Amino acid sequence: MIFRLLSVFSISFILLLGGCGKGGDSSSIRVGLIAELSGELPAVGASSKNAALMAVEDVNKDGGVEMSGKRIPIKLIIEDNASKADQSAAAAQKLITQEDVVAFVGPNASLGAIPASEIAEGAHVLMITPWSTNPKTSLDARSGQAKKYVFRACFTDPFEGRVLARFALEHLKVKTAAALYDVSSEAPKSQSELFKKIFEEQGGKIVSFETYTTGDKDFSAQLTKILAQKPDLIFLPAYYNDVPLVVQQAQRLGLKVPFLGSDAWSSPDLIKLSGGAVEGNYFCNHYAVDDASPKAVKFIEAYKAKYGKAPDDVAALTYDAFGLLFQALKDSGKIERQSVRDAMARITGYDGVTGSMRFENGSGDPVKSAVILQIKDGRFVWVMNAKP
Amino acid sequence: MPNPSYFFQQSLNALQLGSIYALIALGYTLVYGVLRMINFAHGDLFMVGGFFCFAAATYLGLSFVPTLLLVMALAALLGVLLERVAYRPLRNAPRVSAVITALGCGIFLEHLVLARYPYPQSVPELVHNVTWHVAGLSFSSLQLLIVGLSVGLMLLLDFVVRRTMVGLAMRAISWDMRVVPLLGVPVDRIITFTFALGGALGGAAGVMYSLAYPVVDPFMGVLVGWKAFIAAVLGGIGNIRGAMLGGFLLGGVEIFVAAYYPSTYRDFVAFALLLGLLILRPYGLLGRPPTQKV
């Protein structure tokens, strides 16, 4: 009995040692990625992973990141968070303690980015989220201060809410609007509240403010209610897999007003899933494929050649997040967590494929432009840029 | 807001949602009625039905009626397979083992589909949908089809169970599984038939659902399955008419709570009402307390 117990202990000990033995050498720089590979948002995770692999391949092609005169290759460790909050925290924990990464990128959706940011902040490890727009990701809820170890490559919800509210009032010239959003999902909830606040401050009127929960497929009750209030526009900050159902059901009920969506719409799957029903509607996005800088064009072409489709915004932002990370690694000059974070905090400007970003006053949130896109002939077409 | 056409429009919405819940609830109640076992894999069987529908329409290019028949046949086969492989060996095991096995089968099905289709898929339009607007009401041919077909299937099932020899045998097994074989009833065959029937209903529900909500994903059976199970319990699990009543009641409560209260309260108010109902009628609306068998 004692012998058996002993052998179980020694085996687990050896396994543990094996697990720990990965880090520590300086022949490569270990960086992590947390992506939504399974669960509710698999298209988001897949784009993020594709872009991450491409970013790492691009830098390793030249031998890696230049650090104090010599080039060190990047070793990427990818973790799946299943689009869940608890698994995001666990993935961050694993990357930090077991995989011994110097910094990590992701998660993309705010639902996972917020818990992961708490882990990163607590462990003093740099985290850059490509796509999480929720203010809470980079803001410490208790102290009200900006988190020191969390940065992002995208704009934030308050900015997006302002852009969308202004676009609705000034460009679409609507006077009343309704909102329909997933109350159990972090980003749509905060975007709707901000849209409402700003839309009403600027003189508009919200006539109906309706919710549903993740997994719902029937929106007929809410849409019938919205129809009765006759709004000029429906704000729908939903993920790309909910949007087609809402839009189709609205058409069946005879709703003829335009929908205005958030950056969560921007997956090519949106058009594939909705079979033409989303045609003519607008949404806000991080970048537009048809209004791209030379650097972005190069990225888009390379991505198309490698994966056979145009990169969506998650892909572009993940590429930029890695660009920022490589810049920080290079500036830091050594593979050490605190020094890489400090180098990241010293970056004030960066020209990425999603446009130029500025980091001001020690904040991890970049100041950058948004674009408004319209769905026309089954494509995302650029409408206008919105400057900060 | 409370004008009559608003109320009738919401009633139509409730009818559509309710008929789908009722159709799935029947699958739970049928198996429970015969075997006293909760087939938790039924929600996922329904999901597989949705994917069969997607596959038949996308790859085979079938129209509505052949799709429906093919999906019902395949889902029936899957139901029988589940029973043969997973439940029959456990028929005399503690009931908890069977329930756990059913849960496991459900998770297995989800991940089997997930491995092949990690992304949500769009189901092509099988029925040309026409929407009519009459007196401030909108209703579509799709809605009529879904409600009509569901009610038709329910009546057919009710007929099978109450008026045929197979139905008689099913009810006999439900009464006492040990005595019935002595009277010459082929228990295994009847149970196989029950699962085929349950599977076919799940498949039909999968087709209707993918017509009404044409985006299918591997986890769509989880939430809907739970709700349908609740509908079955509410109506009195094991009772076929109860399952129908429970399905329509749940659909109605969900739609009308969202229609007249802030929609954020929907699930909270809807399920509080249903809980209250169960306190008043612990065996469900049409359920009867089990009688002591001597």
Interface residues (C-beta under 8 A of the other chain):
Chain A: S38 E40 P42 A43 A46 V183 F209 E210 T211 Y212 T213 G215 D216 K217 D218 S220 A221 Q222 T224 K225 A228 N241 P244 L245 Q248 Q251 R252 L253 G254 D269 K272 L273 S274 G275
Chain B: M1 Y6 Q9 Q10 N13 A14 Q16 L17 L114 P118 Y119 P120 Q121 S122 P124 E125 N129 T131 H133 S138 S140 L142 Q143 Y209 A212 Y213 P214 V215 D217 F219 M220 V222 L223 V224 E254 I255 F256 A258 A259 P262 S263 T264 R266 D267
